[in-house]
Amino acid sequence: MAGSTHHQRERRIWSFLLVAGLTTIYVSYVLTQPISALQPIVSYHFSQQAKPVNLQWSSYGADAVGAVGYGVLETHGLDTPIPTASTIKVLTALAVLRQKPLSLGDTGPLITISQDDMNSYHSFVARDGSVVAIEAGEQLSEYEALEALLLPSANNIAETLARWAFGTIDSYTASASDYAHELGMTQTTVTDPSGFDPTTVSTARDLVILGEAAMTNPVIAEIVAKPTAEIPVQGEIKNVNFLLGQDGIIGLKTGNNDQDAGAFLLASSQMIGGHKITIINAIMGGPDLWTTMNDSLKLLQSTISGFTSITISQQTTAARYTAPWQGSSTAIPATSQSIVLWRDAAASASISLAPLQASSKAGKSVGSISIVSRGHTLVSVPLVLAQSFPSPSVTWRLCHPDKE
């Protein structure tokens, strides 16, 4: 009997050790396995359906409206290229600054007036083109030359800048044409830097693209907002944009020649929904410059009314993370932010979220929410956890090994 009892005791001990060992292995295995990441469930949805805007188009030529950061919003009238007149000088300024960069506050290198520049001057005088007076050997800074180009619309300085920056007029036109297409001005043909030649053509749509690029260049934006400036020889020069300062107009460029008697590329700074919006409008093919510029005011006012605003509130629940072991946490915008939208463009929210690991604290960045319209991301706001997320208890993990 004693032997039987001894064997039973041994079996119990081995059974206990086996169970203990298996338990230890199980516990160690379960507690060392990574916890599955929690997938979010999106709860915020936003969409805006396009609603027609009553824009006050001109009764002639071609019109287009847009805004910096929004691109071209609407077009009207002719969609085939017509002569740009002097509005193309904005492209000249951009191309020169791309070739010879200039920081805001700097005047840049000096340009010495050559005999070729004098020949350009006399040629434009003979053809009754707009010019500023120059003298052989005179020196203009790059900034002064850009002022002469953009304020009184000096055709001779357009050629001076083109030769100085690119070597020859032909080199300029080739480079400027490529640059225009890079900007998205697919219907623009550049044959000269001044726009005096009728073969330099574009569309109102392309001019809005040009205006948007120009107003994001701080040097050009500063110059086109000036009513006057001082340069050597000529002395005071005046901005031919007589609407400057009216209805928030801060630029851009007039144009008129025999082939396009009235073209105007306009930039206006407006406060809409608490945001500063730079509106860009273009009208081409007008009967005269005065008519075109005044019609642009009507188009501008109707453009302003075409914007609306929404707010992404910090109280908005963008998504929710729910854990099988305990509670949940929401993803909310890190800050409240308003956004201005164009009424005649569909818009929607795009939410990007990362899976969440256990034991995440409130305020952890988990993604972003963006409002997108016509391929443009108008605003992107970070999303954060609103509540801390605890790790599962040991008991829960041991009882739910399949959830690891």
NORSUL-V204044 format. One line per field, one symbol per residue. ss: DSSP state (H for helix, E for strand, L for the rest). psi: psi as a letter, one per 40 degrees, with the letter a starting at -180 (. if undefined). burial: I if it has 16 or more other ideal C-beta (glycine too) atoms within 10 Angstrom, else O. A space follows every 10 residues. Layout:
BEGIN
ss->???
psi->???
burial->???
END
This chain:
BEGIN
ss->LHHHHHHHHH HHHHHHHHHH HHHHHHHHHH HHLLLLLELL EELLLLEELL LLLLLLLLLL LEEEEEELLL EEEEEEELLL LEELHHHHHH HHHHHHHHHL LLLLLLLLLE EELLHHHHHH HHHHHHLLLL LLLLLLLLEE EHHHHHHHHH LLLLHHHHHH HHHHHHLLHH HHHHHHHHHH HHHLLLLLEL LLLLLLLLLL EELHHHHHHH HHHHHLLHHH HHHHLLLEEE ELLLEEEELL LLLLLHHHEE EEEEELLLLL LEEEEEEEEE EELLEEEEEE EEEEEELLHH HHHHHHHHHH HHHHLLEEEE EELLLLEEEE EELLLLLEEE EEELLLEEEE EELLLLEEEE EEELLELLLE LLLLEEEEEE EEELLEEEEE EEEEELLLEL LLLHHHHHHL HHHL
psi->dddddddddd dddddddddd dddddddddd eeiihhihhi hhehhhihih hihgigiiei biiiiaihee ahdiiiahei iihdaededd dddddddddg ihiheieaii hhhidddddd ddddddefih iiiiiheihi iddddddddd cefhdddddd dddddedidd dddddddddd ddeegefhhh eiededheeh iaiddddddd ddddeehddd dddeehdiih iicdbhiihe geehehfehe achihhaddg ehhhhihhhi hhfeihhhhh ihhifididd dddddddddd ddddeeiiii hhieehhdih hhiedhaiii hihdihhiih ihdfhiiihh hhiiihiifh iiehheaihi hhhfehhdih hihihdiihi iiidddddeg dee.
burial->OOOOOOOOOO OOOOOOOOOO OOOOOOOOOO OOOOOOOIOI OOOIOOOIOO OOIOIOIIOI IIIIIIIIOI IIIIIIIOOO IIIIIIIIII IIIIIIIOIO OIOOOOOIOO IOIOOOIIOI IOOIOOOOII IIIIOOOIOI IIIIIIIIII IIIIIIIIII IIIIIIOOIO OIIOIIIOII OOIIIOIIOI IIIIIIIIOI IIIIIIIIII IIIIIOIOII IIIIIIOOIO IIOIOOIOII IOIIOOOIII IIIIIIIOII IIIIIIIIII OIOOOOIIII IIIIIIOOIO IIIOIIIOII OIIOOIIIOI OIOOOIOIIO IOIOIOOOII IIIOOOIOII IIIOIOIOIO IOIOOIOIOI OOOIOIIIII IOIOOOOIIO IOIIIIOOIO OIOOOOIOOO OOOO
END
